[in-house]
Amino acid sequence: MSDQQSGVGMVDAVVTAEAPDAADELRSLHRWLADVQELRGTVGLRESPPPSGTLGPLLDALVVALGPAGAATALATTVISWLRTRRGDVHLKVTLQDGRSAELSSTKVSELNAAAVGQVVKQLAEMLDAVQNETKGIEGK
C-alpha cells in the first residue's frame, strides 16, 4: 500500500476563496485539481449546512490531502495557473493544519512575468512541503 493510500505523511491544505461567486470559483478550481495526476483522489469539497430558508449545503472550501510524490508542487503550480485564467478579482487562501497560510490574488498573479510566477510557485510549494516534512518527522517518532 502506498503512503497516499494509507494516509501516512498526509497533510491537509484547505483552500478558501473570496469572490462574488466564491462557490463557483472553488468548483472550477476543484475541476482543475482533479485533473492533476499527483492530486487524483486527494481533493474534496467542504460544505457547510445551508442557512435557514435555503436549499442545499454551501461550498466553503476545498480540502487537499497532500502526500508524497510532488503533491505540494502540483498543488502550487495548479493554483497559480488557475488564478492566472480568472477574470475579475479572486482571492485564495491556502491554510495548513498548523495555521500557516498563504494568500494569493488573481489580479496580482496575472501581472507577474514567468520568473516571478516561478518564484511564487516555489514559495508556496516550500511552505506546503515544510509542514508535510514536519508531520513525517513527528509520525516517525
Buried (B, 14 or more C-beta within 10 A) or exposed (E): EEEBEEEBBBBBBBBBBEBEEBBEBBBBBBEBBBEBEBBEEBBBBBEEEEEEEEEEEEBBBBEBBBBBEBBBBBBBBBBBBBBEEBEEEBBBBBBBEEEEEBEBBBEBBBEBEEEEBEEBBEEBBEBBBBBBEEBBEEEEE
